[in-house]
Amino acid sequence: MIDPFYSKLAFMVLVLSIYGISCTEETADHRPENKEIAEFLPLELVDMSSMQSFVTDGQNWSVCGAVSSDISKEWHLEPKSGSGILINRPEDKGVRNSAGEGSHLFTSFDHGDLEFEVEFLVPKGSNSGIYFMSRYELQIRDSYEDDLLTPDDCGGIYYHWEDLSRKQKSTGGAIPLAKAEKHPGLWQKYRVLFRAPKFDESGEKISNARFEYVLHNGYLVHKDVEIPSPTIESYADNEVDRAPMMIQGDHGPVAFRNMRIKHLGANRVTIDDLRYKLYEGEWDYIPNFDSITPVKTGEAESLDNLEDLAGMQDHFGIVFEGILNIPVSGDYLFETIIDDGGDLYIDEQLVVHNLGEPGLGIERGIVTLEKGSHAFKLTYFEEIWLALANLKAEGPDMPKHSVASSDMLAMWRERGDNNRLLVEGGDEVIHLRGFSQHSNGKMTHTLSIGHPEGVHYTYDTRCNVLVKTWRGQFADVTQMWLGRGEEQVLSPLNAALEFELDEGMAVLSSSKSKWPPMKENNSRGYTIDAQSRPVFSYAKEGIEVSDRVIPEKGQIHRELNFISDKKKKNTFFKIGSGDEIERMPNGMFAIGNQYFVDLLEEADRAFIRVSGSETELLIPVLVESNEDNIAYDIIW
């Protein structure tokens, strides 16, 4: 039986469920201002302009400005001049230590509890690892072709010895929850919240080291994993409360960039003297509570259990007031999760405006606050069904945390894990129409394809663009099918590669003209081929286009056919775009260091151009005849 709490919440929590991404630029200009605020405060960037932030006894580590990797060659990692990227090349002549190996690298800073973020690139066949406190390893390795996940795979938390004599067998470790790694030679990303071991006054350990979470390429691969003892091959066997970070340098070449840190302390934002005023009324907007007489006032223990506090389920409003305690001066991010709406004020300044459209809204604001006490006010109104108000804060030396409230939404999601509806794939091609989330917003006209090959994708059928692709298991459809759901979207069961939402084909006045914004095509729908795969068709500028997306061999193969009544001038198809595009020695193109494109027979007629802040890979079509074909592979 489905938990009634979950069912009720899932039915009514609607996040912009009827507002999707338009196929034009117009919608983007009308996004709520709060949506532009990032989920977290920025971490401190570690200086990689030189080696001053690091310590090593070898010559295998250096800084460079860019790297490239030929994915057909083992251990191939080629640096380019400049700075900002940390590179390890133990295979180079003259850069090994006295033992004939590459040396490890240590940070010049010690750390305990830490938020950490880094991008890394590991070439084919190589291996490295990040040792938090020089003792607890988060694995970096080319395990792209490994089918069975182990702690030795990229994203794994590596094994430790059964005892610290190092004479017994290895044990422990943690297998990543999903295989989220990219193809060797591409930049990947870790985001980690690490907790150091804790000790009492006598030096006895009272709690183990712990990875509170690890995100690999944006996907949660570890949650609350305790590490009882140091990893195999750690720098030291003893456990301490602070130590440098270590990066393994003797197992193969690797590169790092955009390393960011945030040292965490025990400080938290709190609220004292919390009071409330209760109002009765029916609103679909945040009312002016100053013009309404409250029906009840009193003290509140938290922002939880709003229906119990109000003594009713619907049609009420509450204004909470109290003293906000700020432990240290600096920038603070506040996040409100509210159904149906409310405003957060600090010192009478509006910090977060939150009005769900309709229902649940998640909004953020950033404000600079001095250490000490500040006036706090949160207005809230409940129209119908769900009553929820959650406040989170993040500040200097502290992670994001709930303030005077339980994280009801997280609790609901955890309870919902027991009721998840998964479509994991099988021997047949799966077709699911519905909504899909993209970093630019929700897309409402999409078809997601689950393929027995274990490679899946989402396609926008209105604008005829490839939205995303992923490997592994297929999809979580809880939000689509269980009580309408919170967001009503299909969620991939692995880290997904999102594509830029660009117009696919365009007729330009010249090869230097600006690429037009994505817009709705004259879609012809799609047919199903003999292998149950969709073939999409659309018309534009007098050109009939068919688009076939074929998952195979762990990648995407795409075939496009263009037919016109005559040859066309300045007609192009955009293969991809990003901040940079590079043609590799093997003839492939690296698109923004996010994925590779193999243009097969068509590589020599494609060209790279810079347009504004973007670099684009275009290919001309219909130049020599009134029919043309393009085929290429996407590898990530």
TIDO-927987 format. One line per 10 residues: number of its first residue (from 1); their letters; for each residue x, y, z of C-alpha. Coordinates in nm, 3 decimals. Layout:
BEGIN
NUM	A	X:Y:Z | ...
END
This chain:
BEGIN
1	MIDPFYSKLA	0.000:0.000:0.000 | 0.126:0.348:-0.085 | 0.203:0.568:0.215 | -0.095:0.812:0.244 | 0.139:1.099:0.333 | 0.341:1.039:0.019 | 0.035:0.991:-0.198 | -0.124:1.316:-0.081 | 0.196:1.512:-0.124 | 0.280:1.358:-0.457
11	FMVLVLSIYG	-0.068:1.439:-0.589 | -0.063:1.806:-0.510 | 0.297:1.922:-0.532 | 0.313:2.068:-0.881 | 0.623:2.252:-0.997 | 0.545:2.447:-1.312 | 0.368:2.139:-1.444 | 0.195:2.321:-1.724 | 0.481:2.549:-1.821 | 0.747:2.392:-2.041
21	ISCTEETADH	1.038:2.515:-2.247 | 0.926:2.699:-2.555 | 1.103:2.629:-2.883 | 1.194:2.997:-2.905 | 1.410:3.232:-2.699 | 1.103:3.416:-2.574 | 1.036:3.206:-2.260 | 1.392:3.233:-2.131 | 1.354:3.611:-2.095 | 1.064:3.563:-1.851
31	RPENKEIAEF	1.221:3.330:-1.597 | 1.165:3.431:-1.235 | 1.466:3.623:-1.102 | 1.520:3.376:-0.816 | 1.570:3.090:-1.062 | 1.904:3.239:-1.166 | 2.051:3.188:-0.818 | 2.264:2.876:-0.792 | 2.171:2.596:-0.552 | 2.488:2.651:-0.346
41	LPLELVDMSS	2.723:2.935:-0.264 | 3.041:2.921:-0.472 | 3.334:2.734:-0.322 | 3.682:2.885:-0.297 | 3.890:2.825:-0.609 | 4.229:2.661:-0.543 | 4.505:2.850:-0.725 | 4.640:2.643:-1.014 | 4.834:2.919:-1.184 | 5.147:2.758:-1.037
51	MQSFVTDGQN	5.243:2.469:-0.807 | 5.233:2.689:-0.495 | 4.911:2.529:-0.368 | 5.070:2.183:-0.369 | 5.364:1.986:-0.233 | 5.543:1.693:-0.405 | 5.889:1.535:-0.411 | 5.872:1.443:-0.779 | 5.880:1.612:-1.119 | 5.579:1.435:-1.265
61	WSVCGAVSSD	5.337:1.712:-1.161 | 5.312:2.047:-1.339 | 5.060:2.309:-1.455 | 4.948:2.373:-1.811 | 4.679:2.564:-1.998 | 4.496:2.281:-2.175 | 4.519:1.907:-2.233 | 4.411:1.665:-2.503 | 4.392:1.289:-2.504 | 4.389:1.053:-2.802
71	ISKEWHLEPK	4.130:0.796:-2.695 | 4.286:0.530:-2.918 | 4.613:0.535:-2.717 | 4.685:0.411:-2.366 | 4.795:0.676:-2.114 | 4.798:0.952:-2.377 | 4.773:1.298:-2.221 | 4.921:1.594:-2.404 | 4.964:1.932:-2.228 | 4.953:2.275:-2.390
81	SGSGILINRP	5.117:2.591:-2.266 | 4.950:2.808:-2.005 | 4.819:2.759:-1.652 | 4.504:2.663:-1.466 | 4.527:2.286:-1.514 | 4.721:2.046:-1.293 | 4.868:1.754:-1.485 | 5.043:1.433:-1.382 | 5.263:1.255:-1.640 | 5.459:0.979:-1.464
91	EDKGVRNSAG	5.538:0.808:-1.791 | 5.758:1.095:-1.911 | 6.130:1.043:-1.907 | 6.300:1.202:-1.607 | 5.986:1.269:-1.402 | 5.985:0.959:-1.181 | 6.089:0.956:-0.817 | 6.379:0.761:-0.674 | 6.170:0.443:-0.666 | 6.106:0.473:-1.040
101	EGSHLFTSFD	5.744:0.582:-0.994 | 5.548:0.901:-1.020 | 5.522:1.088:-0.691 | 5.200:1.166:-0.510 | 5.080:1.523:-0.471 | 4.968:1.689:-0.147 | 4.776:2.010:-0.093 | 4.954:2.284:0.096 | 4.646:2.316:0.319 | 4.512:2.074:0.580
111	HGDLEFEVEF	4.144:1.996:0.601 | 3.884:1.833:0.821 | 3.515:1.857:0.727 | 3.515:1.976:0.368 | 3.298:2.057:0.071 | 3.500:1.977:-0.239 | 3.454:2.006:-0.613 | 3.691:1.924:-0.897 | 3.695:1.838:-1.266 | 3.930:1.563:-1.378
121	LVPKGSNSGI	4.037:1.397:-1.702 | 4.172:1.043:-1.703 | 4.309:0.900:-2.030 | 4.255:0.549:-2.160 | 4.389:0.280:-1.926 | 4.501:0.520:-1.654 | 4.438:0.528:-1.280 | 4.457:0.778:-0.995 | 4.264:0.869:-0.683 | 4.183:1.155:-0.446
131	YFMSRYELQI	4.274:1.073:-0.085 | 4.080:1.293:0.156 | 4.304:1.368:0.455 | 4.565:1.161:0.263 | 4.381:0.853:0.390 | 4.037:0.791:0.237 | 4.035:0.735:-0.138 | 3.773:0.833:-0.392 | 3.875:0.635:-0.698 | 3.966:0.781:-1.036
141	RDSYEDDLLT	4.019:0.518:-1.305 | 3.934:0.433:-1.662 | 3.674:0.165:-1.588 | 3.454:0.273:-1.877 | 3.421:-0.073:-2.030 | 3.380:-0.260:-1.699 | 3.033:-0.410:-1.669 | 3.032:-0.511:-1.302 | 3.060:-0.219:-1.059 | 3.313:-0.253:-0.775
151	PDDCGGIYYH	3.487:-0.012:-0.532 | 3.775:-0.014:-0.782 | 3.563:0.156:-1.051 | 3.566:0.527:-1.114 | 3.341:0.684:-0.852 | 3.407:0.403:-0.604 | 3.532:0.445:-0.248 | 3.834:0.218:-0.244 | 3.900:-0.082:-0.018 | 4.076:-0.067:0.319
161	WEDLSRKQKS	4.276:-0.337:0.497 | 4.093:-0.574:0.726 | 4.349:-0.469:0.986 | 4.617:-0.201:0.978 | 4.909:-0.448:0.976 | 4.859:-0.454:0.597 | 4.916:-0.829:0.613 | 4.553:-0.932:0.594 | 4.310:-0.922:0.304 | 4.147:-0.605:0.184
171	TGGAIPLAKA	3.784:-0.542:0.265 | 3.519:-0.274:0.276 | 3.500:0.002:0.024 | 3.178:0.122:-0.135 | 3.040:0.047:-0.480 | 2.897:0.354:-0.657 | 2.518:0.357:-0.678 | 2.541:0.400:-1.055 | 2.801:0.396:-1.329 | 2.819:0.767:-1.401
181	EKHPGLWQKY	3.166:0.793:-1.556 | 3.234:0.934:-1.899 | 3.457:0.801:-2.173 | 3.830:0.832:-2.099 | 3.970:1.153:-2.243 | 3.668:1.364:-2.139 | 3.643:1.599:-1.843 | 3.440:1.462:-1.551 | 3.331:1.616:-1.222 | 3.314:1.523:-0.853
191	RVLFRAPKFD	3.128:1.717:-0.586 | 3.180:1.582:-0.233 | 3.075:1.657:0.122 | 3.333:1.486:0.343 | 3.326:1.450:0.721 | 3.652:1.391:0.905 | 3.675:1.139:1.192 | 3.604:1.287:1.535 | 3.797:1.230:1.859 | 3.726:1.291:2.227
201	ESGEKISNAR	3.954:1.482:2.464 | 4.163:1.170:2.531 | 4.222:1.116:2.159 | 3.987:0.819:2.125 | 3.796:0.810:1.798 | 3.424:0.861:1.856 | 3.304:0.871:1.495 | 3.440:0.744:1.164 | 3.526:0.942:0.857 | 3.225:0.969:0.629
211	FEYVLHNGYL	3.135:1.067:0.277 | 2.804:1.245:0.334 | 2.751:1.252:-0.039 | 2.947:1.210:-0.361 | 2.810:1.338:-0.690 | 2.980:1.201:-1.001 | 2.897:1.405:-1.310 | 2.596:1.542:-1.123 | 2.459:1.201:-1.019 | 2.446:1.079:-0.659
221	VHKDVEIPSP	2.678:0.778:-0.635 | 2.734:0.771:-0.254 | 2.524:0.879:0.042 | 2.632:0.860:0.409 | 2.916:0.610:0.360 | 3.130:0.555:0.672 | 3.498:0.471:0.633 | 3.619:0.279:0.943 | 3.992:0.292:0.860 | 4.233:0.434:0.600
231	TIESYADNEV	4.230:0.309:0.244 | 4.485:0.068:0.105 | 4.793:0.263:-0.011 | 4.699:0.564:0.199 | 4.976:0.796:0.308 | 4.941:0.693:0.674 | 4.759:0.432:0.882 | 4.681:0.654:1.181 | 4.368:0.869:1.184 | 4.375:1.239:1.271
241	DRAPMMIQGD	4.132:1.530:1.273 | 4.313:1.735:1.004 | 4.555:1.649:0.724 | 4.637:1.749:0.364 | 4.454:1.604:0.067 | 4.663:1.367:-0.145 | 4.632:1.285:-0.515 | 4.779:0.958:-0.635 | 5.057:1.008:-0.888 | 5.215:0.666:-0.946
251	HGPVAFRNMR	4.936:0.481:-1.131 | 4.911:0.685:-1.450 | 4.854:1.026:-1.603 | 4.561:1.244:-1.497 | 4.463:1.612:-1.517 | 4.260:1.836:-1.282 | 4.101:2.178:-1.313 | 3.854:2.400:-1.128 | 3.936:2.256:-0.787 | 3.720:2.429:-0.526
261	IKHLGANRVT	3.697:2.387:-0.148 | 3.503:2.504:0.153 | 3.627:2.423:0.502 | 3.334:2.344:0.729 | 3.292:2.423:1.096 | 3.022:2.363:1.355 | 2.840:2.693:1.303 | 2.476:2.696:1.197 | 2.208:2.958:1.145 | 1.941:2.935:1.414
271	IDDLRYKLYE	1.618:3.110:1.510 | 1.515:3.208:1.863 | 1.193:3.346:2.006 | 0.984:3.211:1.717 | 0.627:3.345:1.725 | 0.333:3.319:1.491 | 0.013:3.495:1.386 | -0.264:3.287:1.228 | -0.499:3.424:0.964 | -0.804:3.275:0.794
281	GEWDYIPNFD	-0.884:3.338:0.430 | -0.882:3.204:0.077 | -0.598:3.338:-0.138 | -0.415:3.234:-0.453 | -0.142:3.492:-0.391 | 0.055:3.619:-0.092 | -0.184:3.858:0.085 | -0.097:4.181:0.266 | -0.109:4.038:0.617 | -0.075:4.387:0.769
291	SITPVKTGEA	-0.428:4.465:0.650 | -0.579:4.148:0.807 | -0.659:4.079:1.171 | -0.507:3.755:1.303 | -0.740:3.501:1.462 | -0.472:3.353:1.685 | -0.117:3.426:1.805 | 0.137:3.233:2.006 | 0.480:3.075:2.028 | 0.601:2.820:1.773
301	ESLDNLEDLA	0.860:2.548:1.817 | 0.943:2.524:1.446 | 0.807:2.578:1.096 | 0.682:2.218:1.087 | 0.331:2.076:1.124 | 0.155:2.381:0.986 | -0.186:2.216:0.979 | -0.159:2.124:1.349 | -0.050:2.477:1.436 | -0.336:2.628:1.237
311	GMQDHFGIVF	-0.595:2.371:1.349 | -0.715:2.339:0.989 | -0.605:2.192:0.658 | -0.675:2.465:0.403 | -0.743:2.836:0.358 | -0.517:2.989:0.617 | -0.209:3.205:0.646 | 0.069:3.228:0.905 | 0.328:3.495:0.970 | 0.632:3.369:1.162
321	EGILNIPVSG	0.861:3.617:1.336 | 1.171:3.571:1.550 | 1.540:3.641:1.597 | 1.778:3.507:1.334 | 2.122:3.425:1.477 | 2.412:3.473:1.234 | 2.733:3.317:1.371 | 2.984:3.492:1.141 | 2.972:3.786:0.901 | 2.953:3.712:0.529
331	DYLFETIIDD	2.729:3.616:0.238 | 2.436:3.388:0.315 | 2.216:3.192:0.076 | 1.859:3.132:0.193 | 1.629:2.882:0.024 | 1.257:2.849:0.087 | 1.059:2.541:-0.013 | 0.695:2.642:0.018 | 0.352:2.523:-0.083 | 0.161:2.744:-0.165
341	GGDLYIDEQL	0.354:3.069:-0.118 | 0.539:3.302:0.114 | 0.805:3.571:0.151 | 1.121:3.572:0.363 | 1.225:3.901:0.521 | 1.546:3.968:0.715 | 1.571:4.304:0.888 | 1.257:4.404:0.693 | 1.436:4.339:0.364 | 1.270:4.097:0.121
351	VVHNLGEPGL	1.526:3.820:0.061 | 1.322:3.543:-0.105 | 0.990:3.574:-0.285 | 0.826:3.234:-0.331 | 0.495:3.181:-0.506 | 0.446:2.832:-0.648 | 0.298:2.820:-0.999 | 0.087:2.652:-0.866 | 0.178:2.462:-0.551 | 0.534:2.392:-0.445
361	GIERGIVTLE	0.801:2.653:-0.515 | 1.174:2.640:-0.446 | 1.332:2.985:-0.450 | 1.661:3.135:-0.330 | 1.812:3.466:-0.232 | 2.157:3.585:-0.126 | 2.218:3.856:0.133 | 2.524:3.986:0.318 | 2.476:3.976:0.696 | 2.684:4.084:0.993
371	KGSHAFKLTY	2.747:3.852:1.285 | 2.474:3.884:1.547 | 2.096:3.896:1.579 | 1.862:3.996:1.296 | 1.487:4.036:1.268 | 1.329:3.737:1.091 | 0.987:3.714:0.925 | 0.840:3.445:0.704 | 0.492:3.495:0.561 | 0.300:3.190:0.444
381	FEEIWLALAN	-0.038:3.108:0.297 | -0.205:2.772:0.238 | -0.465:2.756:-0.036 | -0.552:2.387:-0.054 | -0.415:2.039:0.013 | -0.046:2.041:0.107 | 0.088:2.271:0.381 | 0.468:2.294:0.371 | 0.727:2.557:0.465 | 1.095:2.469:0.482
391	LKAEGPDMPK	1.380:2.716:0.526 | 1.744:2.636:0.447 | 2.056:2.847:0.490 | 2.417:2.828:0.380 | 2.695:3.060:0.487 | 3.069:3.090:0.549 | 3.222:2.765:0.678 | 2.885:2.588:0.688 | 2.698:2.361:0.446 | 2.337:2.419:0.349
401	HSVASSDMLA	2.112:2.311:0.637 | 1.751:2.338:0.750 | 1.670:2.622:0.988 | 1.390:2.585:1.246 | 1.234:2.316:1.030 | 1.272:1.957:0.924 | 1.369:1.898:0.564 | 1.019:1.778:0.486 | 1.078:1.753:0.114 | 1.386:1.533:0.162
411	MWRERGDNNR	1.197:1.320:0.414 | 0.914:1.282:0.167 | 1.154:1.181:-0.110 | 1.325:0.926:0.111 | 0.991:0.780:0.210 | 0.900:0.781:-0.156 | 1.202:0.564:-0.237 | 0.997:0.271:-0.111 | 0.730:0.354:-0.367 | 0.949:0.433:-0.667
421	LLVEGGDEVI	0.824:0.321:-1.006 | 1.120:0.215:-1.218 | 1.134:0.111:-1.580 | 1.470:-0.064:-1.596 | 1.464:-0.188:-1.953 | 1.469:-0.535:-2.099 | 1.470:-0.711:-2.434 | 1.239:-0.465:-2.611 | 1.260:-0.098:-2.708 | 1.054:0.119:-2.470
431	HLRGFSQHSN	0.877:0.437:-2.584 | 0.761:0.685:-2.317 | 0.606:1.020:-2.402 | 0.595:1.288:-2.135 | 0.788:1.568:-1.969 | 1.166:1.587:-1.940 | 1.383:1.813:-1.729 | 1.668:2.004:-1.892 | 1.903:2.252:-1.727 | 1.714:2.525:-1.915
441	GKMTHTLSIG	1.379:2.413:-1.775 | 1.105:2.159:-1.830 | 1.037:2.024:-2.179 | 0.678:1.917:-2.235 | 0.686:1.744:-2.575 | 0.942:1.471:-2.541 | 0.977:1.104:-2.622 | 1.220:0.897:-2.418 | 1.352:0.574:-2.564 | 1.478:0.287:-2.350
451	HPEGVHYTYD	1.692:0.051:-2.554 | 1.802:-0.308:-2.481 | 2.153:-0.195:-2.576 | 2.160:-0.008:-2.244 | 2.189:0.331:-2.415 | 1.885:0.558:-2.388 | 1.787:0.906:-2.505 | 1.522:1.177:-2.491 | 1.407:1.360:-2.805 | 1.193:1.674:-2.833
461	TRCNVLVKTW	0.924:1.595:-3.088 | 0.810:1.955:-3.131 | 1.147:2.116:-3.200 | 1.316:1.798:-3.329 | 1.627:1.815:-3.115 | 1.816:1.553:-2.918 | 1.775:1.651:-2.550 | 1.990:1.404:-2.354 | 2.133:1.054:-2.353 | 2.248:0.814:-2.081
471	RGQFADVTQM	2.366:0.458:-2.021 | 2.274:0.187:-1.770 | 1.922:0.136:-1.637 | 1.644:0.331:-1.806 | 1.413:0.555:-1.603 | 1.239:0.650:-1.280 | 0.878:0.732:-1.373 | 0.747:0.791:-1.020 | 0.686:1.159:-1.093 | 0.496:1.072:-1.409
481	WLGRGEEQVL	0.266:0.799:-1.284 | 0.227:0.813:-0.907 | -0.046:1.060:-0.809 | 0.054:1.302:-1.087 | 0.384:1.357:-0.912 | 0.589:1.655:-0.801 | 0.738:1.751:-1.135 | 0.574:1.497:-1.366 | 0.904:1.420:-1.537 | 1.084:1.105:-1.641
491	SPLNAALEFE	1.418:1.089:-1.458 | 1.715:0.895:-1.603 | 1.855:0.624:-1.376 | 2.209:0.746:-1.437 | 2.405:1.063:-1.508 | 2.283:1.201:-1.840 | 2.468:1.392:-2.107 | 2.259:1.700:-2.186 | 2.291:1.862:-2.528 | 2.271:2.233:-2.598
501	LDEGMAVLSS	1.919:2.314:-2.712 | 2.020:2.445:-3.053 | 1.825:2.463:-3.375 | 1.935:2.159:-3.574 | 1.918:2.273:-3.937 | 1.920:2.632:-4.060 | 1.939:2.828:-4.386 | 2.174:3.121:-4.327 | 2.244:3.426:-4.539 | 2.612:3.330:-4.517
511	SKSKWPPMKE	2.836:3.085:-4.333 | 2.917:3.363:-4.085 | 2.555:3.450:-3.995 | 2.433:3.407:-3.638 | 2.270:3.071:-3.573 | 1.893:3.112:-3.519 | 1.721:3.026:-3.188 | 1.552:2.691:-3.148 | 1.192:2.698:-3.265 | 0.904:2.466:-3.343
521	NNSRGYTIDA	0.926:2.283:-3.673 | 0.659:2.156:-3.907 | 0.679:1.814:-3.745 | 0.566:1.512:-3.943 | 0.568:1.298:-3.628 | 0.758:0.972:-3.632 | 0.733:0.620:-3.767 | 0.861:0.297:-3.615 | 1.119:0.091:-3.804 | 1.155:-0.288:-3.807
531	QSRPVFSYAK	1.363:-0.278:-3.486 | 1.092:-0.075:-3.301 | 1.306:0.240:-3.318 | 1.145:0.577:-3.399 | 1.237:0.771:-3.713 | 1.150:1.140:-3.670 | 1.046:1.360:-3.963 | 0.995:1.734:-4.005 | 0.995:2.006:-4.272 | 1.167:2.344:-4.275
541	EGIEVSDRVI	1.258:2.597:-4.544 | 1.122:2.363:-4.812 | 1.345:2.080:-4.688 | 1.215:1.744:-4.569 | 1.429:1.595:-4.292 | 1.429:1.246:-4.140 | 1.624:1.185:-3.820 | 1.714:0.836:-3.698 | 1.881:0.794:-3.354 | 2.031:0.448:-3.301
551	PEKGQIHREL	2.178:0.339:-2.965 | 2.462:0.095:-3.025 | 2.794:-0.016:-2.877 | 2.762:0.210:-2.574 | 2.713:0.522:-2.784 | 2.463:0.701:-3.009 | 2.467:0.668:-3.388 | 2.266:0.933:-3.569 | 2.157:0.934:-3.935 | 1.993:1.232:-4.105
561	NFISDKKKKN	1.847:1.255:-4.454 | 1.767:1.589:-4.627 | 1.550:1.617:-4.938 | 1.466:1.938:-5.127 | 1.323:2.020:-5.466 | 1.657:2.181:-5.555 | 2.009:2.238:-5.427 | 2.037:2.487:-5.141 | 2.291:2.757:-5.066 | 2.410:2.820:-4.712
571	TFFKIGSGDE	2.212:2.537:-4.557 | 2.382:2.386:-4.255 | 2.328:2.133:-3.981 | 2.474:2.201:-3.637 | 2.648:1.893:-3.501 | 2.724:2.050:-3.163 | 2.832:2.361:-2.975 | 3.025:2.443:-2.660 | 3.280:2.675:-2.508 | 3.545:2.507:-2.723
581	IERMPNGMFA	3.564:2.245:-2.996 | 3.883:2.067:-3.093 | 3.959:1.824:-3.371 | 4.158:1.539:-3.220 | 4.455:1.363:-3.382 | 4.231:1.063:-3.456 | 3.993:1.283:-3.655 | 3.717:1.302:-3.395 | 3.587:1.630:-3.253 | 3.580:1.702:-2.880
591	IGNQYFVDLL	3.270:1.913:-2.813 | 3.322:2.137:-2.510 | 3.517:1.851:-2.349 | 3.175:1.696:-2.277 | 3.153:1.440:-2.557 | 3.324:1.324:-2.876 | 3.173:1.330:-3.224 | 3.297:1.093:-3.492 | 3.174:1.227:-3.825 | 3.284:0.909:-4.003
601	EEADRAFIRV	3.280:0.980:-4.378 | 3.180:1.345:-4.335 | 3.462:1.478:-4.115 | 3.639:1.674:-4.389 | 3.336:1.876:-4.497 | 3.254:1.992:-4.142 | 3.404:2.312:-4.006 | 3.445:2.484:-3.670 | 3.344:2.846:-3.624 | 3.326:3.091:-3.335
611	SGSETELLIP	2.998:3.277:-3.299 | 2.972:3.514:-3.004 | 3.062:3.325:-2.686 | 3.012:2.982:-2.843 | 3.211:2.758:-3.072 | 3.004:2.559:-3.321 | 3.062:2.255:-3.538 | 2.863:2.291:-3.862 | 2.832:2.083:-4.175 | 2.687:2.216:-4.505
621	VLVESNEDNI	2.409:2.015:-4.666 | 2.233:2.008:-5.006 | 2.526:2.186:-5.170 | 2.579:1.951:-5.465 | 2.237:1.789:-5.506 | 1.881:1.806:-5.379 | 1.935:1.508:-5.145 | 2.198:1.468:-4.876 | 2.287:1.240:-4.585 | 2.485:1.284:-4.264
631	AYDIIW	2.585:1.008:-4.025 | 2.787:1.048:-3.706 | 2.852:0.888:-3.368 | 2.824:1.054:-3.025 | 3.067:0.913:-2.767 | 3.065:1.019:-2.401
END
